[in-house]
Amino acid sequence: DSLRSALTTRVLDTLGKLAKNEAEKYAAFWSEFGQVLKEGPAEDFANKEKIAGLLRFSTTHTDKEAQDQSLADYVGRMNEGQDKIYYVVAENFNTARRSPQLEIFRKRGIEVLLLSDRVDDWLMSHLSEFDGKQLQDVARGRLDLDDTDDAEKSERETAEKAAESLIERIKGVLGDEVEDVRVTHRLVESPACLVVGDHDMGAQMKRIMEAAGQDVPDSKPIFEINPAHSLVQRLDTEADEDRFADLTHIVFDQANLAEGGQLKDPAAYVERLNKLLLQLTDS
């Protein structure tokens, strides 16, 4: 064990020097063995911080698929007062880059790691912090950005109060398909998004386990709506309850699709969408 520990330390130190002094050679190493290195924080707790320093990611800083940004690079660019490293996990790079959950982060100039490798969700479940900064999934739990001022908090509270009746109507339609429905603080341009509970399994990990035929803990998404979006405002004014139900399901399914999910009943989605399109063309 002591020999293996000494060898591991020597290899990690050598890789650290390579990353620092010969970036191109390290990039070539990463393209070949990065997936293996990402298993390190779960397999070698004693060297977790060292291994974390060797990891490379795509981020919104470059918006490129190349995994060439370190966690130290991210920390060095963090906004004043920011105390978390934010990340999003998706099935592929484009889904991650275009995730609705990034909208408020892009608006405020907060960098987010774009994770799309199959190992990433599992990696992040073992890599809870780096350099004293907590790693936070942007699609998990309630979003509480530290730089929210009093005026914005008041505006949020007003929006939540005004949307109470709409939220109750949506809950009545979706029923046990969701854990909760609430006003979002993540979205700027999109009408809605799906969020994972604080202690629930991430969507990507859930899909991987299901594909492998493993038992998956039962959990439901939280449906967040953006009251400022014209589609949600249209929903709020819809008096026909059948049309309201169809539109609610469409917005919910679209939020599922936007984060890379699979619809339980694609045919029902198409049928509802076509019905509404025909109503628009007839009007």
C-alpha positions in Angstrom: 0.0 0.0 0.0 2.8 2.4 0.9 4.5 1.7 -2.5 1.3 2.2 -4.4 0.7 5.4 -2.5 4.2 6.7 -3.3 3.8 5.8 -7.0 0.4 7.5 -7.2 1.8 10.7 -5.7 4.8 10.6 -8.1 2.5 10.2 -11.1 0.1 12.9 -10.0 3.0 15.3 -9.4 4.5 14.5 -12.8 1.1 15.2 -14.4 0.8 18.4 -12.5 4.2 19.6 -13.8 3.2 18.6 -17.3 0.0 20.5 -17.1 1.8 23.6 -15.8 4.8 23.6 -18.1 3.7 21.8 -21.3 0.0 22.6 -21.9 -0.1 21.0 -25.4 1.3 17.7 -24.2 -1.1 17.7 -21.3 -4.0 18.4 -23.6 -3.0 15.3 -25.7 -2.8 13.3 -22.4 -6.2 14.6 -21.4 -7.9 13.6 -24.7 -6.7 10.1 -24.2 -7.0 9.5 -20.5 -9.3 12.3 -19.2 -12.2 9.9 -18.7 -10.1 7.7 -16.5 -8.8 10.6 -14.5 -12.4 11.7 -13.8 -12.9 8.5 -11.9 -10.1 9.5 -9.5 -11.9 11.6 -6.9 -14.3 8.6 -6.2 -11.5 6.0 -6.2 -8.7 7.9 -4.3 -10.1 10.1 -1.6 -6.6 11.0 -0.2 -5.6 12.5 -3.5 -8.9 14.0 -4.4 -7.8 17.7 -4.4 -4.7 16.9 -6.5 -6.7 15.0 -9.0 -9.3 17.7 -9.1 -6.6 20.2 -10.1 -5.7 18.0 -13.1 -9.3 17.8 -14.4 -10.3 19.8 -17.5 -13.7 21.0 -18.5 -15.7 22.9 -21.1 -17.2 26.1 -19.7 -19.3 29.1 -20.7 -16.1 31.1 -20.6 -15.1 29.8 -24.0 -18.4 28.1 -25.0 -16.4 25.5 -26.9 -16.6 21.7 -26.7 -12.8 21.4 -26.0 -12.2 20.4 -22.4 -9.3 22.8 -21.7 -10.3 24.8 -18.6 -9.2 23.8 -15.1 -11.0 24.4 -11.8 -8.2 26.7 -10.9 -8.8 28.7 -14.1 -12.5 28.9 -13.1 -11.7 30.1 -9.5 -9.3 32.7 -10.8 -12.1 34.2 -12.9 -14.8 34.1 -10.2 -16.9 37.2 -9.7 -16.3 39.2 -6.6 -18.4 37.8 -3.8 -19.0 34.5 -5.7 -18.4 31.5 -3.4 -19.5 28.5 -5.5 -18.4 26.8 -8.7 -21.4 26.3 -10.8 -21.9 23.4 -13.3 -24.6 21.9 -15.5 -24.8 18.3 -16.6 -26.5 17.2 -19.9 -26.4 14.4 -22.4 -24.2 16.2 -24.9 -22.3 19.5 -25.2 -24.9 21.4 -27.2 -27.7 20.5 -24.7 -25.5 21.6 -21.9 -24.5 24.9 -23.6 -28.1 25.7 -24.5 -29.6 24.6 -21.2 -32.3 27.1 -20.0 -30.9 26.9 -16.5 -27.9 28.9 -17.7 -29.9 32.0 -18.7 -29.6 33.9 -15.4 -25.9 32.9 -15.2 -25.1 34.2 -18.7 -27.1 37.4 -17.9 -25.0 38.0 -14.8 -21.7 37.0 -16.3 -21.2 34.0 -14.0 -19.2 31.1 -15.5 -20.6 27.6 -15.5 -18.9 24.3 -16.2 -20.5 22.5 -19.2 -20.5 18.7 -18.4 -21.6 16.1 -20.9 -19.4 13.0 -20.4 -21.3 10.0 -19.0 -19.0 10.0 -15.9 -19.6 13.6 -15.1 -22.7 13.4 -12.8 -21.0 10.6 -10.9 -17.8 12.6 -10.7 -19.6 15.6 -9.2 -21.3 13.5 -6.6 -17.9 12.7 -5.2 -16.2 16.1 -5.9 -18.2 18.4 -3.6 -15.7 21.2 -3.4 -12.4 22.6 -4.8 -10.1 25.2 -3.2 -12.7 25.7 -0.5 -15.5 26.5 -3.0 -18.6 24.3 -3.1 -19.6 22.8 -6.5 -23.2 23.5 -7.3 -25.5 22.0 -9.9 -27.4 24.9 -11.5 -30.4 22.5 -12.0 -30.6 21.3 -8.5 -32.6 22.7 -5.6 -33.5 26.4 -5.1 -31.2 28.9 -6.7 -29.8 31.5 -4.4 -27.3 33.7 -6.1 -25.4 35.8 -3.5 -25.5 39.1 -5.4 -29.3 39.4 -5.4 -30.1 42.9 -4.1 -33.1 44.0 -2.0 -35.0 45.4 -4.9 -34.7 42.2 -6.9 -35.7 40.1 -3.9 -38.8 42.3 -3.5 -39.6 41.9 -7.2 -39.3 38.1 -6.9 -41.7 38.0 -3.9 -44.2 40.1 -5.9 -44.0 37.7 -8.9 -44.4 34.7 -6.7 -47.5 36.2 -5.0 -49.0 37.1 -8.4 -48.5 33.6 -9.8 -50.1 31.7 -6.9 -53.4 31.0 -8.6 -51.7 30.0 -11.9 -49.4 27.6 -9.9 -52.4 26.0 -8.3 -54.0 25.5 -11.7 -50.8 23.9 -13.1 -50.5 21.6 -10.1 -54.1 20.5 -10.7 -53.2 19.6 -14.3 -49.9 17.9 -13.7 -50.8 16.2 -10.5 -48.3 13.5 -9.4 -46.1 14.1 -12.5 -44.2 16.7 -10.5 -42.9 17.1 -7.0 -43.8 20.8 -7.0 -44.5 23.8 -9.2 -43.0 27.2 -8.4 -41.8 30.5 -9.9 -38.3 30.3 -11.3 -35.3 32.5 -10.6 -33.2 30.8 -13.2 -34.9 31.8 -16.5 -34.7 34.9 -18.6 -35.9 33.9 -22.0 -37.5 30.5 -21.6 -41.0 29.8 -20.2 -40.2 27.0 -17.9 -37.6 24.4 -16.8 -37.3 21.2 -14.7 -35.3 21.2 -11.5 -34.0 18.2 -9.4 -34.6 18.2 -5.7 -31.6 18.9 -3.4 -31.2 15.2 -2.5 -32.5 13.6 -5.6 -30.5 11.8 -8.3 -29.4 13.9 -11.2 -31.3 13.5 -14.5 -28.2 12.2 -16.4 -27.3 9.6 -13.8 -30.9 8.5 -13.6 -31.0 7.9 -17.4 -27.7 6.0 -17.3 -28.9 3.7 -14.5 -32.2 3.1 -16.3 -30.4 2.2 -19.5 -28.2 -0.2 -17.6 -31.4 -1.9 -16.2 -30.6 -0.8 -12.6 -33.2 0.2 -10.0 -33.6 4.0 -9.9 -34.8 5.8 -6.8 -38.3 7.2 -7.3 -38.3 11.0 -7.7 -40.2 13.6 -9.6 -39.0 16.9 -11.1 -39.8 20.3 -9.8 -41.5 22.4 -12.5 -40.4 26.1 -12.5 -42.3 28.7 -14.5 -41.2 32.1 -15.7 -44.2 34.5 -15.2 -42.5 37.2 -17.3 -42.6 35.0 -20.4 -45.4 35.7 -22.8 -46.3 32.0 -23.2 -46.8 31.7 -19.4 -48.8 34.9 -19.4 -51.0 33.5 -22.2 -51.4 30.4 -20.1 -52.5 32.5 -17.1 -55.3 34.1 -19.1 -56.6 30.9 -20.7 -60.2 30.4 -19.6 -60.9 27.1 -21.5 -59.7 24.5 -19.0 -59.1 21.8 -21.7 -56.9 24.1 -23.7 -55.2 25.2 -20.5 -54.4 21.6 -19.7 -53.1 20.9 -23.2 -50.9 24.0 -23.1 -49.6 23.2 -19.6 -48.6 19.7 -20.8 -46.8 21.1 -23.9 -44.8 23.6 -21.8 -43.9 20.8 -19.3 -42.9 18.4 -22.1 -40.8 21.1 -23.8 -39.0 21.8 -20.5 -38.2 18.1 -20.4 -36.9 18.0 -23.9 -34.8 21.1 -23.4 -32.8 19.3 -20.7 -32.3 16.2 -22.8 -35.0 14.1 -21.3 -37.3 11.5 -23.0 -41.0 12.1 -23.1 -43.1 9.3 -21.5 -45.8 9.7 -24.2 -44.4 11.5 -27.4 -47.5 10.8 -29.3 -49.6 12.7 -26.8 -47.2 15.6 -27.0 -47.5 15.7 -30.8 -51.3 15.4 -30.7 -51.6 18.3 -28.3 -49.2 20.5 -30.2 -51.0 19.8 -33.6 -54.3 20.5 -32.0 -53.1 23.9 -30.8 -51.5 24.7 -34.2 -54.7 23.9 -36.0 -56.6 26.2 -33.6 -54.1 29.0 -34.4 -54.5 28.5 -38.2 -58.3 28.5 -37.9 -58.4 31.7 -35.9 
